[in-house]
Amino acid sequence: MHSPVRLVLALHNHQPVGNFDGVFEAAYQDSYRPFLDVLQEYPQLPISLHTSGSLLEWLVGHHPEYVERLREFVSRGQVEILGGPFYEPILACIPRRDRIGQIRSYSRFLEQTFGQPVRGMWVPERVWEQTFAGDITDAGIEYTLVDDFHFRGAGLGPDRLNGFYFTEDEGRLLKIFPGSETLRYTIPFHDPWQTIEHLRDVGERTPNAVVVFGDDGEKFGTWPGTKDHVYRDRWLHRFFDALLQNQSWLKLTTLAEAVDHVAPLGRVYLPDSSYREMTEWCLPAEGQLAYEGLTAHYGQHAEWPKLKQFLRAGFWRNFLVKYPESNEMYCRMREISDRLQAVSASPAAAEQPGLLQAARTELYRGQCNCPYWHGAFGGLYLPHLRSAIYSHLIAADTAVSQLEGHAGRWVSVEAADFNLDARKEVRMASDRLVAYLAPARGGHLYELDVRAARVNLGASLNRRPEAYHRKVLAGANGQDNGHAVSIHDLVTFKQPDLDKRLSYDAWPRKSLVDHFLPPGLPFDEFQRSQGEIGDFVAGVYDARLRRGERRVDVEMSRSGHAGEHRVDITKTVCLDGNAGSRLEIRYDLGGLPPGAPFHFAVEFNFASMAAGADDRYFYDAAGRQLGRLDSVHQLESAERIGLVDEWLGLDVSLDVSQAAGFWTFPIQTVSTSEGGFELVHQSCVVVPHWEFTADESGTWSVRIDLALDTSAAQARQLAASAGSGAAL
């Protein structure tokens, strides 16, 4: 006879900061609302529910009836509300003070909204490091859950995973549950009775067992094929009916009830980990393929069930290595957090508590985890999610700058290791712009923040090999024929011929990338990252800073090779407080052998300006529209080219002092998401290039003015502020 079993259904509902309203609405209609509809039919069945702060704020604004309805579930004890960090950051990705601050802030918000104390929390993406135990308890949380994968990594066998443990950090105790990976794959994809039989088997082996299903609520309607499967075909009804039919030995309960009525199984210290799939995604592409090959090969071995417990893949923080663009967001966020911490005790902060709170809220929103990583779920490849992160970070930076005493027209320049690469970068800032330059990495302009539009035009993303590209090249067709399958097993193609669109970049797709090319190089070869004959693309430049009251300059110089010739480049970037939203860039080439032909090009990448729409377009010096921002152009001789994004209210133009040829083309990645493999626009490449013969002076110069007109964005902000009665 099997022992009684407690089953906890802990659902995690989440939509990231910056996701489209339509995505929020679809998830609400397909998952969140219908799940409550079914749950209401079974008042004797309780669940634990976590709703991320970004989603709950949206629900409060768009579907307050859902929040009120959920409050009724909470008041009658059918739903336990779980807390967590407010805007769903990876805890490993933010400073300790922000971990504690976000958790406390969200607990207060939840308690005010639902009238119940928050005791437990959801760990975003179940990314765990042992020191989090102390941070979580310091934030007032009593218990949490991660995957049983974490516990197996601590050496615990299957029969020791049906309950909860306590762990500690510097004497601070936290209760922690293992979530069942088996149930993550059976619910809701297999017949309910397969889950019941698994739980029956647990009861036969383990007395007083507690088994936890902890996974995404979007599996119940939003994941491909699940809406019909869960609701139309009544999977959820059948599952709840099966629970009731077995209630003599199977009790659906909450984490809180389990903590209050079941003794912990003992003490445990968990290794740094996440759910199993995440540990694979954070490996480099070649390492991921090797890992998959090894597990496939040895998975046939008789001893594999014993061996796999001790096999480990990667570590979440290495996403910051795998994707330098993620590291750029991370470092920008850390910099703002440090500055906010430094100014929070200042007289200015005491005098302007509202501004301080606004800065902190914007920072917290800019810590939302999804764009910082990539797998079947992570949103690094989704430009609108990266842009949302930068939008909030730029707003936080602007508020912090005000608290630091900047007012009116101002400019500043400083050098520090802003991107944590052990080399110094340069930050140029004003009341309108923030620019980051990397002298040790090609002198690139790798971030360009436009305050009025709250957009980083440097938020580009390189095309690089991914382990899943082998599936694209194989041309697999994974249509599921109407059956619901796990996202981890789904292979679909959202556009045809994606295998023909795979291309990889040979250098960072940033701005002020300096190229020497063979004279007459065909445009299509440059598009394929071919033809480079110089060593300036990623070479180390020396830098000097000049500061004036209204003007700051960064002068970067380097001696290197352009084919068989040794040449010098000095590029100077100027930010003038009186010149508005403009960067003045001057290139001075020296040491050119007289009579030698040269082909010099400067690459710009403009991100965060969407393509594929008629209100986002290129224009020429006469103001004529040339085509959408994903169009390809070869202008033979021009002194100006511009890019407009009417939706952002942003006009970007490049003016050159010497007529140049202009190349433009899009950077488009082939990536995977919940919906399948897709082609995604990442940035617009704009390359002014000059072919010339060096004269007797051995020098050549050009000035490039990068102007950013945000008058439309500012007018929109003024109108919105006037409508809300808020002050700027």
Helices and strands as residue ranges (DSSP letters): E 5-13, H 21-27, I 28-32, H 33-40, E 47-51, H 53-62, H 64-75, E 79-82, G 91-93, H 96-114, E 120-122, G 124-126, H 132-138, E 143-147, H 148-153, G 158-160, E 165-169, E 172-179, H 181-186, H 192-205, E 209-216, G 217-219, H 226-227, I 228-232, H 235-245, E 250-253, H 255-261, H 276-281, H 285-298, H 304-307, G 308-310, G 316-318, H 319-322, H 324-343, H 347-351, H 353-365, G 370-372, H 383-403, E 411-416, E 425-430, E 433-438, E 444-450, E 455-456, H 469-474, G 487-489, G 498-501, E 513-516, H 523-527, E 542-547, E 551-562, E 565-576, E 582-590, E 597-607, E 616-620, E 625-628, E 633-645, E 650-673, E 676-693, E 700-709, H 711-724
